[in-house]
Amino acid sequence: MSEQVVFDRTPQGLLILRLTLALFFAQWSIEKFIHPEAAASIFAHFYGLQISTLISYVFGAVELALTIGLLLGVARMIALGGLIVIHGLSVIVSWYQLLHPWAAVPNHLFIASVPILGALIALFLLRDRDTLLVVKIGQP
């Protein structure tokens, strides 16, 4: 009888999840600087709020800071928790599009926000096992 060696690939899987989520959120964060009018339009349409260019920059900076924390694996409670809140709110406010993907103007792309939220929550729950390419601050 041969002994089977089982490798735990959890750290590699979590690294892939962390890097791809950071790529996703970096795009949205940077857009708030490059096209602040797009952020203003989104806030007006989905949240019913009128925001200035300055507010778009502030939101972009906060989101980018959280995204960098996610990318580097630092301050995970804050980075992941903040992104879960931000993204969770965006999922909630797009409820109509989620429930009516084939409305008069079809847009089934909103459903992609749901697995992104699930991936964030999974990474949050498994953050202690996410050990590859993590920046360790204050540790030897």
HELIX and SHEET records of a PDB file:
HELIX    1   1 THR A   10  ILE A   34  1                                  25    
HELIX    2   2 PRO A   36  ILE A   42  1                                   7    
HELIX    3   3 PHE A   43  TYR A   47  3                                   5    
HELIX    4   4 THR A   53  LEU A   72  1                                  20    
HELIX    5   5 ARG A   76  VAL A   93  1                                  18    
HELIX    6   6 TRP A   95  LEU A   99  1                                   5    
HELIX    7   7 HIS A  108  ALA A  112  5                                   5    
HELIX    8   8 SER A  113  LEU A  125  1                                  13    
HELIX    9   9 ARG A  127  ARG A  129  5                                   3    
END                                                                             
